[in-house]
Amino acid sequence: MVHGIRTQDGRRLTVEEYGDPDGTPVVLLHDTPGCRLPVVSPDVATAAHPHIRFISYDRPGYGDSDRLPGRRVADAARDVADLAGALGLDRFSVLGHSGGAPHALACAALLPTRVRRVAALASPAPPDARDLSWFDGMAGSGVEEFTLALTDPLAFAERLTARAADIRRDPAQLLVSLRDGLTDSDRRIVSDPAMGEPLLRTYREAVRGSSYGWLDDDLALLSNWGFDPAAVIRPVLLWHGAKDTLSPVGHFKWLADRIPRVRPVLQQDVGHFGALEALPAVLDWLCATPEGAASRPR
């Protein structure tokens, strides 16, 4: 079910729900670029986890959600609070992958009485992280893109506009641009039609109207996030692929050292998109009660 809600400042957020409407709510924070469309088939996800109420939304500027120029990562907590209020959610868990992972951490840090647990998969660290060389281990394409965003935002915006036009014609162009950062396991995952085709569909929908969501996401991730990851007091599952060069493993180690109630999982021999195969166990952990047994994501 797809519908729109209004935030307190009057913006529209486009929301998609699937699964059990009375189940345990899990709010999904999508990748960068990305959108509300699930990367894993809803039928597959609900068959494996029939008691979860999945809720995803287009972050501002993506898909059919209104833009919020100058937004920070922390602003996701306000939008998720408005979403939860509109849907009648009391407490919920949050899950984010890659560019969505810091937004999920923001919800946990700023909505501690409402967020039960958070899973942050392949998360970057804040750009102002002390004692971290932010670009170490990053693929050349990522270093080039983020350096341009930091040094010449107007040129960066023009580049994303052109890339978004290419993606609308052929969404596989995004994966082509990331090829120097993809491991063999990443290529296997994205070439599997069951995962690759939904992934390409999310890319096309993300930039269907403009590249603003992508631009604002990157600028937010490269600026002060508006919260300290050390302030996250909820249980956190921090998952990372040891061979990831899009979000280098140094970022994982930095976050794991600072988040108080963290459960770090560093999976060997996989890269950035290995998170998609880890999702079933991650969801088991997210929805487990503190006393219940949950499988360990591998």
C-alpha positions as CSV (number, residue, x, y, z in Angstrom):
1,M,0.0,0.0,0.0
2,V,1.4,3.4,-1.0
3,H,0.1,6.6,0.5
4,G,1.3,10.1,1.4
5,I,1.6,11.8,4.7
6,R,2.1,15.4,5.6
7,T,5.0,16.5,7.9
8,Q,4.5,19.1,10.5
9,D,6.1,21.7,8.2
10,G,3.7,20.8,5.4
11,R,5.9,18.6,3.2
12,R,4.6,15.4,1.6
13,L,6.3,12.1,2.3
14,T,5.5,9.1,0.1
15,V,5.2,6.0,2.2
16,E,4.9,2.3,1.2
17,E,3.8,-0.5,3.6
18,Y,3.7,-4.2,3.2
19,G,3.6,-7.3,5.4
20,D,1.4,-7.8,8.4
21,P,-0.5,-4.5,9.3
22,D,-0.7,-5.7,12.9
23,G,2.9,-7.0,13.0
24,T,6.1,-5.6,14.5
25,P,6.8,-2.3,12.7
26,V,10.2,-1.9,11.0
27,V,10.9,1.4,9.3
28,L,13.3,1.1,6.4
29,L,15.8,3.9,5.5
30,H,16.9,3.4,1.9
31,D,20.3,3.7,0.3
32,T,21.8,6.7,-1.5
33,P,20.4,7.0,-4.1
34,G,17.3,5.1,-3.3
35,C,13.6,5.2,-2.7
36,R,10.7,3.5,-0.9
37,L,10.7,0.5,-3.3
38,P,12.0,-2.6,-1.6
39,V,15.2,-4.1,-3.0
40,V,14.1,-7.6,-1.7
41,S,10.8,-8.8,-3.2
42,P,7.9,-8.0,-0.7
43,D,6.6,-11.5,-1.3
44,V,10.0,-13.0,-0.3
45,A,10.4,-10.7,2.7
46,T,6.9,-11.3,4.1
47,A,7.1,-15.1,3.5
48,A,10.3,-15.2,5.6
49,H,9.1,-12.7,8.2
50,P,5.3,-12.9,8.2
51,H,4.9,-11.0,11.5
52,I,6.7,-7.8,10.4
53,R,5.0,-4.6,9.2
54,F,7.5,-3.1,6.7
55,I,7.3,0.6,6.3
56,S,9.5,2.5,3.9
57,Y,9.4,6.1,2.5
58,D,11.1,8.3,0.0
59,R,13.5,10.7,1.8
60,P,12.9,14.3,0.8
61,G,13.7,15.0,-2.9
62,Y,13.4,11.3,-3.9
63,G,10.5,9.7,-5.7
64,D,7.3,11.6,-4.9
65,S,8.5,13.1,-1.6
66,D,8.9,16.9,-1.4
67,R,12.4,18.3,-1.2
68,L,13.9,19.7,1.9
69,P,16.9,21.8,0.8
70,G,19.8,22.0,3.2
71,R,18.6,19.0,5.3
72,R,20.9,17.3,7.7
73,V,21.0,13.6,8.6
74,A,19.3,14.4,11.9
75,D,16.3,15.7,10.1
76,A,15.3,12.1,9.2
77,A,14.3,11.6,12.9
78,R,11.8,14.4,12.6
79,D,10.3,12.9,9.4
80,V,10.2,9.4,10.9
81,A,8.5,10.8,14.0
82,D,5.8,12.5,11.8
83,L,5.5,9.2,9.8
84,A,5.1,7.2,13.0
85,G,2.5,9.6,14.3
86,A,0.5,9.5,11.1
87,L,0.5,5.7,11.1
88,G,-0.2,5.3,14.8
89,L,3.1,3.7,15.6
90,D,4.1,3.8,19.3
91,R,7.5,1.9,19.2
92,F,9.3,0.6,16.2
93,S,12.7,-0.6,14.9
94,V,14.7,1.1,12.1
95,L,17.0,-0.4,9.5
96,G,19.2,1.5,7.1
97,H,21.8,0.4,4.5
98,S,24.7,2.5,3.3
99,G,23.5,6.1,3.0
100,G,20.4,5.2,4.9
101,A,22.3,3.8,7.8
102,P,23.3,7.2,9.4
103,H,19.7,8.2,9.0
104,A,18.6,5.1,11.0
105,L,21.2,6.0,13.7
106,A,19.8,9.5,13.8
107,C,16.3,8.1,14.6
108,A,17.8,6.0,17.4
109,A,19.8,8.9,18.8
110,L,16.9,11.4,18.7
111,L,13.9,9.2,19.3
112,P,15.2,7.0,22.1
113,T,11.8,6.4,23.7
114,R,10.3,5.2,20.4
115,V,13.0,3.2,18.6
116,R,13.4,-0.3,20.0
117,R,16.4,-1.4,18.0
118,V,18.4,-0.2,15.0
119,A,20.3,-2.1,12.3
120,A,22.9,-0.1,10.4
121,L,24.4,-1.9,7.5
122,A,27.5,-0.8,5.6
123,S,27.3,2.6,7.3
124,P,29.7,5.4,6.6
125,A,31.1,7.3,9.6
126,P,30.6,11.1,10.1
127,P,33.0,13.2,7.9
128,D,34.3,15.0,11.0
129,A,35.1,11.8,12.8
130,R,38.2,12.3,14.9
131,D,41.1,9.8,14.5
132,L,39.6,8.5,11.2
133,S,41.1,9.1,7.8
134,W,37.8,9.2,6.0
135,F,38.9,8.3,2.5
136,D,41.3,5.5,3.5
137,G,40.3,2.3,1.7
138,M,37.6,4.0,-0.4
139,A,37.3,3.2,-4.1
140,G,38.6,5.9,-6.5
141,S,35.2,6.7,-7.8
142,G,33.9,7.5,-4.3
143,V,36.9,9.6,-3.5
144,E,36.5,11.6,-6.7
145,E,32.7,12.1,-6.2
146,F,32.9,13.2,-2.6
147,T,35.9,15.4,-3.1
148,L,34.0,17.3,-5.9
149,A,31.0,17.6,-3.6
150,L,33.2,19.2,-0.9
151,T,35.2,21.5,-3.2
152,D,32.7,22.5,-5.9
153,P,29.1,21.8,-4.9
154,L,27.7,23.5,-8.0
155,A,29.8,21.3,-10.3
156,F,28.8,18.3,-8.2
157,A,25.1,19.1,-8.6
158,E,25.6,19.4,-12.4
159,R,27.3,16.0,-12.5
160,L,24.5,14.3,-10.5
161,T,21.9,15.9,-12.8
162,A,23.6,14.3,-15.8
163,R,24.0,11.0,-14.0
164,A,20.4,11.0,-13.0
165,A,19.4,11.4,-16.7
166,D,21.6,8.5,-17.6
167,I,20.0,6.4,-14.9
168,R,16.5,7.2,-16.1
169,R,17.5,5.8,-19.5
170,D,19.4,2.9,-18.1
171,P,19.7,2.4,-14.3
172,A,22.5,-0.1,-14.7
173,Q,24.7,3.0,-15.4
174,L,24.9,3.6,-11.7
175,L,26.5,0.2,-11.1
176,V,28.8,0.8,-14.0
177,S,30.0,4.0,-12.3
178,L,30.7,2.0,-9.1
179,R,32.5,-0.8,-10.8
180,D,35.9,0.0,-9.2
181,G,34.3,-0.4,-5.8
182,L,32.5,-3.7,-6.4
183,T,33.9,-7.0,-5.2
184,D,33.3,-10.3,-6.9
185,S,30.6,-11.1,-4.4
186,D,29.0,-7.7,-5.1
187,R,28.9,-8.5,-8.8
188,R,27.4,-11.9,-8.2
189,I,24.7,-10.3,-6.0
190,V,23.7,-7.5,-8.4
191,S,23.8,-9.8,-11.4
192,D,21.2,-12.1,-9.8
193,P,17.9,-11.0,-11.3
194,A,16.1,-11.6,-7.9
195,M,18.2,-8.8,-6.4
196,G,19.6,-6.9,-9.3
197,E,16.3,-6.1,-11.0
198,P,14.6,-4.6,-7.9
199,L,17.8,-2.7,-7.2
200,L,17.8,-1.1,-10.7
201,R,14.1,-0.3,-10.3
202,T,14.8,1.6,-7.0
203,Y,17.5,3.7,-8.8
204,R,15.2,4.7,-11.6
205,E,12.4,5.6,-9.3
206,A,14.8,7.5,-7.0
207,V,15.7,10.0,-9.7
208,R,12.5,9.9,-11.7
209,G,11.7,13.5,-11.0
210,S,15.1,15.0,-10.3
211,S,18.5,14.4,-8.7
212,Y,17.7,16.6,-5.7
213,G,17.3,13.7,-3.2
214,W,20.6,12.3,-4.2
215,L,22.3,15.7,-4.0
216,D,20.9,16.5,-0.6
217,D,21.7,13.1,0.8
218,D,25.4,13.3,-0.2
219,L,25.7,16.9,1.1
220,A,24.1,15.8,4.4
221,L,26.3,12.8,4.7
222,L,29.4,15.0,4.1
223,S,28.3,17.7,6.6
224,N,27.8,17.7,10.4
225,W,25.1,15.0,11.0
226,G,23.4,16.9,13.8
227,F,23.9,14.2,16.4
228,D,26.7,12.1,17.9
229,P,26.6,8.4,17.2
230,A,27.9,7.9,20.8
231,A,24.5,9.3,21.9
232,V,22.7,6.2,20.6
233,I,21.5,4.4,23.7
234,R,19.3,1.8,21.9
235,P,20.7,-1.6,20.9
236,V,22.5,-1.4,17.6
237,L,23.4,-4.1,15.1
238,L,26.3,-2.8,13.1
239,W,26.9,-5.0,10.0
240,H,29.7,-4.5,7.5
241,G,31.5,-6.4,4.7
242,A,35.2,-6.6,5.3
243,K,36.0,-5.9,1.6
244,D,33.7,-2.9,1.3
245,T,35.4,0.0,-0.5
246,L,32.2,2.1,-0.9
247,S,31.9,2.4,2.9
248,P,35.4,1.4,4.0
249,V,35.9,-0.9,6.9
250,G,37.6,1.8,8.9
251,H,34.2,3.6,9.2
252,F,32.7,0.4,10.7
253,K,35.5,0.2,13.3
254,W,35.2,3.8,14.2
255,L,31.4,3.5,14.8
256,A,31.8,0.2,16.6
257,D,34.2,1.8,19.1
258,R,31.8,4.6,19.9
259,I,28.3,3.3,19.9
260,P,27.5,2.1,23.5
261,R,25.2,-0.8,23.0
262,V,26.6,-2.1,19.7
263,R,26.7,-5.6,18.3
264,P,29.4,-5.4,15.6
265,V,29.3,-8.0,12.8
266,L,32.2,-7.9,10.3
267,Q,31.5,-10.4,7.6
268,Q,34.6,-11.6,5.8
269,D,34.9,-12.0,2.0
270,V,32.0,-9.8,1.1
271,G,31.6,-6.2,0.0
272,H,29.0,-3.5,0.1
273,F,26.0,-5.4,-1.3
274,G,26.5,-8.4,0.9
275,A,24.1,-6.7,3.3
276,L,21.3,-7.8,1.0
277,E,22.1,-11.5,1.8
278,A,22.4,-10.7,5.5
279,L,19.0,-9.2,5.7
280,P,17.0,-12.3,6.9
281,A,19.2,-12.7,10.1
282,V,19.3,-8.9,10.6
283,L,15.5,-8.8,10.6
284,D,15.3,-11.7,13.0
285,W,17.5,-9.7,15.4
286,L,15.6,-6.5,15.0
287,C,12.3,-8.1,15.9
288,A,13.5,-10.4,18.7
289,T,12.5,-9.5,22.3
290,P,15.4,-8.9,24.7
291,E,14.7,-12.3,26.3
292,G,14.3,-14.1,23.0
293,A,16.9,-16.0,21.0
294,A,17.9,-14.4,17.8
295,S,20.2,-15.8,15.1
296,R,23.5,-14.1,14.7
297,P,23.9,-12.3,11.3
298,R,26.8,-13.7,9.5
